[in-house]
Amino acid sequence: MMKKTMTTKTWVSLLVVSLLIGGGLSLTASSSPDGLEHVAGTHGFFGSAVSYLTGVIPDYALPGVDNTYLATALAGVVGTAMVFGTLYILGVLLFPRRQAGQK
């Protein structure tokens, strides 16, 4: 029995759909703080947090873009592309393609 593999067309289609979802759905994200930020603000220790790492896309908006909606959509697209690329590279490294005739 021959194992079916994903074609380049399938990968490109998945990437395009993922980018559209990442860019489009990011516009529907809530501007309210998440649960942890809310609790920190309620109990008065929000400003005392120490950050050891900076985010790649702080506050879910691409830095340097003046339009808020565009910055948010681009952040969704960039984040989706980063995750997709990372998973693709991991897949290639962990599951290399076999040459024809190999088991």
Biopython code that builds the backbone (N, CA, C, O; Angstrom):
import numpy as np
from Bio.PDB.StructureBuilder import StructureBuilder

atoms = [
    (1, "MET", "N", (0.839, -1.178, 0.000)),
    (1, "MET", "CA", (0.000, 0.000, 0.000)),
    (1, "MET", "C", (0.882, 1.239, 0.000)),
    (1, "MET", "O", (1.830, 1.331, 0.780)),
    (2, "MET", "N", (0.576, 2.177, -0.862)),
    (2, "MET", "CA", (1.391, 3.368, -1.008)),
    (2, "MET", "C", (0.920, 4.456, -0.043)),
    (2, "MET", "O", (-0.276, 4.734, 0.057)),
    (3, "LYS", "N", (1.865, 5.066, 0.661)),
    (3, "LYS", "CA", (1.536, 6.117, 1.608)),
    (3, "LYS", "C", (1.353, 7.432, 0.861)),
    (3, "LYS", "O", (2.194, 7.806, 0.044)),
    (4, "LYS", "N", (0.275, 8.123, 1.132)),
    (4, "LYS", "CA", (-0.016, 9.387, 0.463)),
    (4, "LYS", "C", (0.746, 10.517, 1.154)),
    (4, "LYS", "O", (0.707, 10.629, 2.379)),
    (5, "THR", "N", (1.432, 11.347, 0.387)),
    (5, "THR", "CA", (2.167, 12.480, 0.951)),
    (5, "THR", "C", (1.493, 13.779, 0.547)),
    (5, "THR", "O", (0.754, 13.841, -0.436)),
    (6, "MET", "N", (1.763, 14.805, 1.321)),
    (6, "MET", "CA", (1.190, 16.116, 1.026)),
    (6, "MET", "C", (1.992, 16.782, -0.084)),
    (6, "MET", "O", (3.223, 16.755, -0.079)),
    (7, "THR", "N", (1.288, 17.375, -1.026)),
    (7, "THR", "CA", (1.939, 18.045, -2.138)),
    (7, "THR", "C", (2.249, 19.485, -1.766)),
    (7, "THR", "O", (1.754, 20.003, -0.765)),
    (8, "THR", "N", (3.067, 20.116, -2.577)),
    (8, "THR", "CA", (3.396, 21.528, -2.365)),
    (8, "THR", "C", (2.128, 22.376, -2.422)),
    (8, "THR", "O", (1.974, 23.325, -1.653)),
    (9, "LYS", "N", (1.230, 22.034, -3.329)),
    (9, "LYS", "CA", (-0.035, 22.776, -3.459)),
    (9, "LYS", "C", (-0.828, 22.703, -2.152)),
    (9, "LYS", "O", (-1.422, 23.696, -1.731)),
    (10, "THR", "N", (-0.839, 21.545, -1.519)),
    (10, "THR", "CA", (-1.547, 21.384, -0.245)),
    (10, "THR", "C", (-0.905, 22.246, 0.835)),
    (10, "THR", "O", (-1.606, 22.926, 1.584)),
    (11, "TRP", "N", (0.430, 22.223, 0.921)),
    (11, "TRP", "CA", (1.132, 23.035, 1.925)),
    (11, "TRP", "C", (0.881, 24.521, 1.720)),
    (11, "TRP", "O", (0.638, 25.251, 2.680)),
    (12, "VAL", "N", (0.941, 24.972, 0.463)),
    (12, "VAL", "CA", (0.702, 26.384, 0.172)),
    (12, "VAL", "C", (-0.737, 26.755, 0.520)),
    (12, "VAL", "O", (-0.988, 27.824, 1.076)),
    (13, "SER", "N", (-1.669, 25.883, 0.197)),
    (13, "SER", "CA", (-3.077, 26.136, 0.537)),
    (13, "SER", "C", (-3.270, 26.249, 2.049)),
    (13, "SER", "O", (-3.961, 27.148, 2.527)),
    (14, "LEU", "N", (-2.656, 25.331, 2.795)),
    (14, "LEU", "CA", (-2.746, 25.394, 4.263)),
    (14, "LEU", "C", (-2.131, 26.678, 4.810)),
    (14, "LEU", "O", (-2.673, 27.283, 5.735)),
    (15, "LEU", "N", (-1.012, 27.091, 4.246)),
    (15, "LEU", "CA", (-0.359, 28.317, 4.682)),
    (15, "LEU", "C", (-1.239, 29.531, 4.411)),
    (15, "LEU", "O", (-1.394, 30.386, 5.283)),
    (16, "VAL", "N", (-1.814, 29.618, 3.218)),
    (16, "VAL", "CA", (-2.667, 30.757, 2.865)),
    (16, "VAL", "C", (-3.888, 30.820, 3.773)),
    (16, "VAL", "O", (-4.237, 31.890, 4.271)),
    (17, "VAL", "N", (-4.537, 29.681, 3.990)),
    (17, "VAL", "CA", (-5.709, 29.654, 4.882)),
    (17, "VAL", "C", (-5.304, 30.048, 6.303)),
    (17, "VAL", "O", (-6.021, 30.800, 6.964)),
    (18, "SER", "N", (-4.173, 29.552, 6.771)),
    (18, "SER", "CA", (-3.690, 29.888, 8.116)),
    (18, "SER", "C", (-3.405, 31.384, 8.245)),
    (18, "SER", "O", (-3.747, 31.999, 9.255)),
    (19, "LEU", "N", (-2.782, 31.963, 7.226)),
    (19, "LEU", "CA", (-2.478, 33.398, 7.257)),
    (19, "LEU", "C", (-3.755, 34.232, 7.239)),
    (19, "LEU", "O", (-3.850, 35.243, 7.936)),
    (20, "LEU", "N", (-4.726, 33.813, 6.450)),
    (20, "LEU", "CA", (-6.005, 34.537, 6.423)),
    (20, "LEU", "C", (-6.713, 34.460, 7.771)),
    (20, "LEU", "O", (-7.274, 35.448, 8.245)),
    (21, "ILE", "N", (-6.682, 33.289, 8.378)),
    (21, "ILE", "CA", (-7.303, 33.133, 9.696)),
    (21, "ILE", "C", (-6.538, 33.950, 10.734)),
    (21, "ILE", "O", (-7.147, 34.661, 11.533)),
    (22, "GLY", "N", (-5.208, 33.853, 10.728)),
    (22, "GLY", "CA", (-4.393, 34.592, 11.689)),
    (22, "GLY", "C", (-4.549, 36.096, 11.550)),
    (22, "GLY", "O", (-4.628, 36.810, 12.550)),
    (23, "GLY", "N", (-4.593, 36.578, 10.322)),
    (23, "GLY", "CA", (-4.753, 38.016, 10.096)),
    (23, "GLY", "C", (-6.170, 38.495, 10.328)),
    (23, "GLY", "O", (-6.382, 39.595, 10.838)),
    (24, "GLY", "N", (-7.145, 37.673, 9.955)),
    (24, "GLY", "CA", (-8.544, 38.088, 10.083)),
    (24, "GLY", "C", (-9.088, 37.961, 11.493)),
    (24, "GLY", "O", (-9.720, 38.886, 12.003)),
    (25, "LEU", "N", (-8.845, 36.821, 12.126)),
    (25, "LEU", "CA", (-9.387, 36.617, 13.469)),
    (25, "LEU", "C", (-8.685, 37.471, 14.523)),
    (25, "LEU", "O", (-9.245, 37.737, 15.587)),
    (26, "SER", "N", (-7.463, 37.896, 14.225)),
    (26, "SER", "CA", (-6.765, 38.747, 15.195)),
    (26, "SER", "C", (-7.489, 40.086, 15.365)),
    (26, "SER", "O", (-7.350, 40.747, 16.394)),
    (27, "LEU", "N", (-8.255, 40.478, 14.359)),
    (27, "LEU", "CA", (-9.008, 41.741, 14.451)),
    (27, "LEU", "C", (-10.190, 41.634, 15.415)),
    (27, "LEU", "O", (-10.709, 42.651, 15.875)),
    (28, "THR", "N", (-10.614, 40.411, 15.719)),
    (28, "THR", "CA", (-11.750, 40.230, 16.624)),
    (28, "THR", "C", (-11.306, 40.026, 18.072)),
    (28, "THR", "O", (-12.141, 39.824, 18.953)),
    (29, "ALA", "N", (-10.001, 40.076, 18.319)),
    (29, "ALA", "CA", (-9.494, 39.862, 19.678)),
    (29, "ALA", "C", (-9.952, 40.981, 20.602)),
    (29, "ALA", "O", (-10.105, 42.125, 20.174)),
    (30, "SER", "N", (-10.163, 40.654, 21.843)),
    (30, "SER", "CA", (-10.619, 41.621, 22.831)),
    (30, "SER", "C", (-9.503, 42.587, 23.198)),
    (30, "SER", "O", (-8.340, 42.197, 23.309)),
    (31, "SER", "N", (-9.865, 43.842, 23.385)),
    (31, "SER", "CA", (-8.883, 44.832, 23.825)),
    (31, "SER", "C", (-8.801, 44.875, 25.350)),
    (31, "SER", "O", (-7.953, 45.573, 25.905)),
    (32, "SER", "N", (-9.669, 44.141, 26.021)),
    (32, "SER", "CA", (-9.640, 44.068, 27.486)),
    (32, "SER", "C", (-8.438, 43.240, 27.928)),
    (32, "SER", "O", (-7.994, 42.351, 27.202)),
    (33, "PRO", "N", (-7.910, 43.529, 29.117)),
    (33, "PRO", "CA", (-6.770, 42.740, 29.594)),
    (33, "PRO", "C", (-7.170, 41.294, 29.843)),
    (33, "PRO", "O", (-8.329, 40.996, 30.129)),
    (34, "ASP", "N", (-6.182, 40.390, 29.729)),
    (34, "ASP", "CA", (-6.482, 38.992, 29.997)),
    (34, "ASP", "C", (-6.650, 38.783, 31.503)),
    (34, "ASP", "O", (-6.495, 39.722, 32.284)),
    (35, "GLY", "N", (-6.962, 37.566, 31.901)),
    (35, "GLY", "CA", (-7.250, 37.267, 33.301)),
    (35, "GLY", "C", (-6.119, 37.603, 34.249)),
    (35, "GLY", "O", (-6.356, 38.157, 35.323)),
    (36, "LEU", "N", (-4.888, 37.277, 33.871)),
    (36, "LEU", "CA", (-3.746, 37.554, 34.742)),
    (36, "LEU", "C", (-3.524, 39.056, 34.916)),
    (36, "LEU", "O", (-3.255, 39.519, 36.024)),
    (37, "GLU", "N", (-3.635, 39.812, 33.834)),
    (37, "GLU", "CA", (-3.479, 41.268, 33.926)),
    (37, "GLU", "C", (-4.592, 41.874, 34.775)),
    (37, "GLU", "O", (-4.355, 42.804, 35.546)),
    (38, "HIS", "N", (-5.794, 41.350, 34.634)),
    (38, "HIS", "CA", (-6.925, 41.859, 35.405)),
    (38, "HIS", "C", (-6.703, 41.640, 36.908)),
    (38, "HIS", "O", (-6.908, 42.554, 37.707)),
    (39, "VAL", "N", (-6.289, 40.442, 37.284)),
    (39, "VAL", "CA", (-6.038, 40.131, 38.694)),
    (39, "VAL", "C", (-4.893, 40.996, 39.228)),
    (39, "VAL", "O", (-4.970, 41.513, 40.343)),
    (40, "ALA", "N", (-3.837, 41.150, 38.434)),
    (40, "ALA", "CA", (-2.702, 41.976, 38.866)),
    (40, "ALA", "C", (-3.131, 43.424, 39.065)),
    (40, "ALA", "O", (-2.688, 44.074, 40.011)),
    (41, "GLY", "N", (-3.986, 43.935, 38.188)),
    (41, "GLY", "CA", (-4.483, 45.301, 38.333)),
    (41, "GLY", "C", (-5.411, 45.441, 39.524)),
    (41, "GLY", "O", (-5.361, 46.446, 40.232)),
    (42, "THR", "N", (-6.255, 44.451, 39.756)),
    (42, "THR", "CA", (-7.191, 44.473, 40.875)),
    (42, "THR", "C", (-6.459, 44.458, 42.214)),
    (42, "THR", "O", (-6.869, 45.138, 43.154)),
    (43, "HIS", "N", (-5.385, 43.690, 42.301)),
    (43, "HIS", "CA", (-4.651, 43.562, 43.560)),
    (43, "HIS", "C", (-3.478, 44.523, 43.673)),
    (43, "HIS", "O", (-2.729, 44.473, 44.649)),
    (44, "GLY", "N", (-3.311, 45.395, 42.687)),
    (44, "GLY", "CA", (-2.342, 46.476, 42.786)),
    (44, "GLY", "C", (-0.890, 46.121, 42.555)),
    (44, "GLY", "O", (-0.014, 46.868, 42.992)),
    (45, "PHE", "N", (-0.592, 45.018, 41.890)),
    (45, "PHE", "CA", (0.812, 44.706, 41.630)),
    (45, "PHE", "C", (1.130, 44.601, 40.139)),
    (45, "PHE", "O", (2.138, 44.007, 39.755)),
    (46, "PHE", "N", (0.276, 45.172, 39.311)),
    (46, "PHE", "CA", (0.478, 45.106, 37.867)),
    (46, "PHE", "C", (1.770, 45.807, 37.445)),
    (46, "PHE", "O", (2.516, 45.270, 36.627)),
    (47, "GLY", "N", (2.043, 46.967, 37.975)),
    (47, "GLY", "CA", (3.219, 47.743, 37.592)),
    (47, "GLY", "C", (4.521, 47.228, 38.171)),
    (47, "GLY", "O", (5.591, 47.653, 37.734)),
    (48, "SER", "N", (4.465, 46.327, 39.138)),
    (48, "SER", "CA", (5.685, 45.860, 39.789)),
    (48, "SER", "C", (6.286, 44.618, 39.118)),
    (48, "SER", "O", (7.294, 44.089, 39.587)),
    (49, "ALA", "N", (5.682, 44.160, 38.041)),
    (49, "ALA", "CA", (6.192, 42.969, 37.353)),
    (49, "ALA", "C", (7.526, 43.272, 36.678)),
    (49, "ALA", "O", (7.733, 44.365, 36.150)),
    (50, "VAL", "N", (8.419, 42.300, 36.702)),
    (50, "VAL", "CA", (9.714, 42.424, 36.050)),
    (50, "VAL", "C", (9.711, 41.531, 34.823)),
    (50, "VAL", "O", (9.377, 40.349, 34.907)),
    (51, "SER", "N", (10.081, 42.094, 33.689)),
    (51, "SER", "CA", (10.108, 41.323, 32.450)),
    (51, "SER", "C", (11.545, 40.983, 32.096)),
    (51, "SER", "O", (12.381, 41.870, 31.926)),
    (52, "TYR", "N", (11.820, 39.704, 31.988)),
    (52, "TYR", "CA", (13.156, 39.258, 31.624)),
    (52, "TYR", "C", (13.294, 39.061, 30.121)),
    (52, "TYR", "O", (14.395, 39.116, 29.572)),
    (53, "LEU", "N", (12.182, 38.835, 29.476)),
    (53, "LEU", "CA", (12.178, 38.652, 28.023)),
    (53, "LEU", "C", (11.215, 39.647, 27.401)),
    (53, "LEU", "O", (10.152, 39.923, 27.957)),
    (54, "THR", "N", (11.581, 40.178, 26.267)),
    (54, "THR", "CA", (10.656, 41.060, 25.551)),
    (54, "THR", "C", (9.944, 40.245, 24.487)),
    (54, "THR", "O", (10.503, 39.292, 23.944)),
    (55, "GLY", "N", (8.739, 40.615, 24.199)),
    (55, "GLY", "CA", (7.965, 39.886, 23.200)),
    (55, "GLY", "C", (8.404, 40.233, 21.793)),
    (55, "GLY", "O", (8.915, 41.324, 21.541)),
    (56, "VAL", "N", (8.202, 39.303, 20.881)),
    (56, "VAL", "CA", (8.514, 39.548, 19.479)),
    (56, "VAL", "C", (7.531, 40.569, 18.918)),
    (56, "VAL", "O", (7.909, 41.466, 18.164)),
    (57, "ILE", "N", (6.270, 40.419, 19.296)),
    (57, "ILE", "CA", (5.218, 41.348, 18.864)),
    (57, "ILE", "C", (4.484, 41.817, 20.121)),
    (57, "ILE", "O", (3.478, 41.222, 20.507)),
    (58, "PRO", "N", (4.978, 42.874, 20.758)),
    (58, "PRO", "CA", (4.368, 43.309, 22.014)),
    (58, "PRO", "C", (2.935, 43.810, 21.833)),
    (58, "PRO", "O", (2.620, 44.494, 20.860)),
    (59, "ASP", "N", (2.095, 43.462, 22.769)),
    (59, "ASP", "CA", (0.688, 43.884, 22.798)),
    (59, "ASP", "C", (-0.084, 43.517, 21.531)),
    (59, "ASP", "O", (-1.054, 44.186, 21.173)),
    (60, "TYR", "N", (0.349, 42.457, 20.858)),
    (60, "TYR", "CA", (-0.343, 41.934, 19.682)),
    (60, "TYR", "C", (-0.533, 42.974, 18.582)),
    (60, "TYR", "O", (-1.550, 42.971, 17.889)),
    (61, "ALA", "N", (0.444, 43.860, 18.425)),
    (61, "ALA", "CA", (0.416, 44.857, 17.361)),
    (61, "ALA", "C", (1.833, 44.990, 16.808)),
    (61, "ALA", "O", (2.789, 45.132, 17.570)),
    (62, "LEU", "N", (1.964, 44.945, 15.507)),
    (62, "LEU", "CA", (3.274, 45.035, 14.880)),
    (62, "LEU", "C", (3.841, 46.436, 15.086)),
    (62, "LEU", "O", (3.219, 47.418, 14.679)),
    (63, "PRO", "N", (5.008, 46.543, 15.710)),
    (63, "PRO", "CA", (5.601, 47.857, 15.967)),
    (63, "PRO", "C", (5.903, 48.602, 14.666)),
    (63, "PRO", "O", (6.262, 47.995, 13.657)),
    (64, "GLY", "N", (5.751, 49.912, 14.708)),
    (64, "GLY", "CA", (6.064, 50.744, 13.554)),
    (64, "GLY", "C", (4.919, 50.953, 12.584)),
    (64, "GLY", "O", (5.068, 51.694, 11.613)),
    (65, "VAL", "N", (3.784, 50.322, 12.821)),
    (65, "VAL", "CA", (2.615, 50.493, 11.950)),
    (65, "VAL", "C", (1.621, 51.376, 12.679)),
    (65, "VAL", "O", (1.161, 51.034, 13.769)),
    (66, "ASP", "N", (1.288, 52.516, 12.079)),
    (66, "ASP", "CA", (0.430, 53.503, 12.747)),
    (66, "ASP", "C", (-1.038, 53.088, 12.827)),
    (66, "ASP", "O", (-1.704, 53.379, 13.821)),
    (67, "ASN", "N", (-1.544, 52.423, 11.816)),
    (67, "ASN", "CA", (-2.944, 52.001, 11.798)),
    (67, "ASN", "C", (-3.110, 50.804, 12.742)),
    (67, "ASN", "O", (-2.488, 49.759, 12.551)),
    (68, "THR", "N", (-3.959, 50.973, 13.762)),
    (68, "THR", "CA", (-4.148, 49.945, 14.783)),
    (68, "THR", "C", (-4.653, 48.630, 14.200)),
    (68, "THR", "O", (-4.159, 47.559, 14.551)),
    (69, "TYR", "N", (-5.638, 48.714, 13.308)),
    (69, "TYR", "CA", (-6.209, 47.497, 12.725)),
    (69, "TYR", "C", (-5.188, 46.766, 11.853)),
    (69, "TYR", "O", (-5.083, 45.540, 11.897)),
    (70, "LEU", "N", (-4.443, 47.529, 11.066)),
    (70, "LEU", "CA", (-3.424, 46.929, 10.208)),
    (70, "LEU", "C", (-2.299, 46.328, 11.048)),
    (70, "LEU", "O", (-1.804, 45.245, 10.738)),
    (71, "ALA", "N", (-1.892, 47.026, 12.110)),
    (71, "ALA", "CA", (-0.831, 46.517, 12.988)),
    (71, "ALA", "C", (-1.248, 45.209, 13.651)),
    (71, "ALA", "O", (-0.434, 44.297, 13.795)),
    (72, "THR", "N", (-2.516, 45.115, 14.055)),
    (72, "THR", "CA", (-3.023, 43.898, 14.685)),
    (72, "THR", "C", (-3.109, 42.756, 13.677)),
    (72, "THR", "O", (-2.707, 41.629, 13.969)),
    (73, "ALA", "N", (-3.637, 43.052, 12.485)),
    (73, "ALA", "CA", (-3.748, 42.024, 11.449)),
    (73, "ALA", "C", (-2.366, 41.524, 11.030)),
    (73, "ALA", "O", (-2.165, 40.321, 10.864)),
    (74, "LEU", "N", (-1.417, 42.439, 10.860)),
    (74, "LEU", "CA", (-0.062, 42.045, 10.481)),
    (74, "LEU", "C", (0.608, 41.229, 11.578)),
    (74, "LEU", "O", (1.364, 40.300, 11.293)),
    (75, "ALA", "N", (0.331, 41.575, 12.833)),
    (75, "ALA", "CA", (0.876, 40.787, 13.942)),
    (75, "ALA", "C", (0.331, 39.362, 13.888)),
    (75, "ALA", "O", (1.063, 38.405, 14.142)),
    (76, "GLY", "N", (-0.948, 39.221, 13.559)),
    (76, "GLY", "CA", (-1.537, 37.888, 13.414)),
    (76, "GLY", "C", (-0.909, 37.115, 12.270)),
    (76, "GLY", "O", (-0.648, 35.918, 12.392)),
    (77, "VAL", "N", (-0.664, 37.797, 11.154)),
    (77, "VAL", "CA", (-0.044, 37.152, 9.995)),
    (77, "VAL", "C", (1.392, 36.745, 10.312)),
    (77, "VAL", "O", (1.801, 35.625, 10.007)),
    (78, "VAL", "N", (2.161, 37.650, 10.923)),
    (78, "VAL", "CA", (3.559, 37.352, 11.256)),
    (78, "VAL", "C", (3.631, 36.213, 12.279)),
    (78, "VAL", "O", (4.449, 35.303, 12.139)),
    (79, "GLY", "N", (2.786, 36.263, 13.295)),
    (79, "GLY", "CA", (2.771, 35.199, 14.296)),
    (79, "GLY", "C", (2.404, 33.852, 13.696)),
    (79, "GLY", "O", (3.010, 32.832, 14.023)),
    (80, "THR", "N", (1.415, 33.852, 12.821)),
    (80, "THR", "CA", (1.007, 32.613, 12.155)),
    (80, "THR", "C", (2.130, 32.083, 11.280)),
    (80, "THR", "O", (2.402, 30.882, 11.279)),
    (81, "ALA", "N", (2.782, 32.961, 10.540)),
    (81, "ALA", "CA", (3.891, 32.536, 9.673)),
    (81, "ALA", "C", (5.047, 31.976, 10.505)),
    (81, "ALA", "O", (5.686, 31.004, 10.103)),
    (82, "MET", "N", (5.314, 32.585, 11.658)),
    (82, "MET", "CA", (6.391, 32.103, 12.521)),
    (82, "MET", "C", (6.081, 30.704, 13.060)),
    (82, "MET", "O", (6.946, 29.828, 13.062)),
    (83, "VAL", "N", (4.858, 30.503, 13.510)),
    (83, "VAL", "CA", (4.462, 29.181, 14.027)),
    (83, "VAL", "C", (4.468, 28.150, 12.900)),
    (83, "VAL", "O", (4.989, 27.048, 13.072)),
    (84, "PHE", "N", (3.901, 28.496, 11.763)),
    (84, "PHE", "CA", (3.851, 27.576, 10.621)),
    (84, "PHE", "C", (5.265, 27.203, 10.187)),
    (84, "PHE", "O", (5.560, 26.028, 9.972)),
    (85, "GLY", "N", (6.136, 28.197, 10.057)),
    (85, "GLY", "CA", (7.520, 27.940, 9.653)),
    (85, "GLY", "C", (8.271, 27.078, 10.642)),
    (85, "GLY", "O", (9.003, 26.168, 10.252)),
    (86, "THR", "N", (8.091, 27.365, 11.936)),
    (86, "THR", "CA", (8.758, 26.576, 12.968)),
    (86, "THR", "C", (8.302, 25.120, 12.926)),
    (86, "THR", "O", (9.124, 24.206, 12.987)),
    (87, "LEU", "N", (7.005, 24.910, 12.823)),
    (87, "LEU", "CA", (6.480, 23.541, 12.770)),
    (87, "LEU", "C", (6.900, 22.829, 11.487)),
    (87, "LEU", "O", (7.163, 21.627, 11.506)),
    (88, "TYR", "N", (6.965, 23.547, 10.389)),
    (88, "TYR", "CA", (7.400, 22.935, 9.135)),
    (88, "TYR", "C", (8.855, 22.490, 9.238)),
    (88, "TYR", "O", (9.197, 21.375, 8.844)),
    (89, "ILE", "N", (9.706, 23.361, 9.767)),
    (89, "ILE", "CA", (11.126, 23.023, 9.927)),
    (89, "ILE", "C", (11.293, 21.835, 10.877)),
    (89, "ILE", "O", (12.078, 20.927, 10.604)),
    (90, "LEU", "N", (10.561, 21.842, 11.982)),
    (90, "LEU", "CA", (10.619, 20.704, 12.903)),
    (90, "LEU", "C", (10.175, 19.413, 12.213)),
    (90, "LEU", "O", (10.777, 18.357, 12.408)),
    (91, "GLY", "N", (9.127, 19.509, 11.413)),
    (91, "GLY", "CA", (8.644, 18.332, 10.690)),
    (91, "GLY", "C", (9.670, 17.797, 9.719)),
    (91, "GLY", "O", (9.850, 16.585, 9.607)),
    (92, "VAL", "N", (10.351, 18.695, 9.011)),
    (92, "VAL", "CA", (11.378, 18.273, 8.061)),
    (92, "VAL", "C", (12.550, 17.623, 8.798)),
    (92, "VAL", "O", (13.095, 16.618, 8.343)),
    (93, "LEU", "N", (12.932, 18.201, 9.936)),
    (93, "LEU", "CA", (14.063, 17.662, 10.693)),
    (93, "LEU", "C", (13.723, 16.336, 11.379)),
    (93, "LEU", "O", (14.541, 15.417, 11.397)),
    (94, "LEU", "N", (12.530, 16.242, 11.935)),
    (94, "LEU", "CA", (12.158, 15.043, 12.681)),
    (94, "LEU", "C", (11.668, 13.904, 11.796)),
    (94, "LEU", "O", (11.816, 12.733, 12.144)),
    (95, "PHE", "N", (11.093, 14.245, 10.666)),
    (95, "PHE", "CA", (10.535, 13.225, 9.764)),
    (95, "PHE", "C", (11.043, 13.454, 8.338)),
    (95, "PHE", "O", (10.285, 13.888, 7.470)),
    (96, "PRO", "N", (12.328, 13.162, 8.097)),
    (96, "PRO", "CA", (12.884, 13.399, 6.755)),
    (96, "PRO", "C", (12.202, 12.520, 5.711)),
    (96, "PRO", "O", (11.742, 11.417, 6.006)),
    (97, "ARG", "N", (12.148, 13.032, 4.490)),
    (97, "ARG", "CA", (11.542, 12.258, 3.402)),
    (97, "ARG", "C", (12.425, 11.077, 3.049)),
    (97, "ARG", "O", (13.653, 11.166, 3.043)),
    (98, "ARG", "N", (11.777, 9.993, 2.763)),
    (98, "ARG", "CA", (12.508, 8.786, 2.369)),
    (98, "ARG", "C", (12.631, 8.752, 0.859)),
    (98, "ARG", "O", (11.740, 9.202, 0.139)),
    (99, "GLN", "N", (13.719, 8.226, 0.400)),
    (99, "GLN", "CA", (13.925, 8.059, -1.037)),
    (99, "GLN", "C", (12.988, 6.960, -1.542)),
    (99, "GLN", "O", (12.574, 6.088, -0.779)),
    (100, "ALA", "N", (12.667, 7.012, -2.812)),
    (100, "ALA", "CA", (11.788, 6.005, -3.406)),
    (100, "ALA", "C", (12.397, 4.617, -3.212)),
    (100, "ALA", "O", (13.586, 4.414, -3.454)),
    (101, "GLY", "N", (11.584, 3.680, -2.782)),
    (101, "GLY", "CA", (12.031, 2.313, -2.585)),
    (101, "GLY", "C", (12.510, 2.013, -1.167)),
    (101, "GLY", "O", (12.711, 0.847, -0.827)),
    (102, "GLN", "N", (12.699, 3.051, -0.320)),
    (102, "GLN", "CA", (13.121, 2.816, 1.063)),
    (102, "GLN", "C", (11.904, 2.567, 1.919)),
    (102, "GLN", "O", (10.813, 3.060, 1.631)),
    (103, "LYS", "N", (12.098, 1.790, 2.984)),
    (103, "LYS", "CA", (11.001, 1.524, 3.922)),
    (103, "LYS", "C", (11.259, 2.220, 5.220)),
    (103, "LYS", "O", (10.451, 2.122, 6.144)),
]
sb = StructureBuilder()
sb.init_structure("model")
sb.init_model(0)
sb.init_chain("A")
sb.init_seg("    ")
for serial, (resi, resn, name, xyz) in enumerate(atoms, 1):
    if name == "N":
        sb.init_residue(resn, " ", resi, " ")
    sb.init_atom(name, np.array(xyz, "f"), 0.0, 1.0, " ", f" {name:<3s}", serial, name[0])
structure = sb.get_structure()
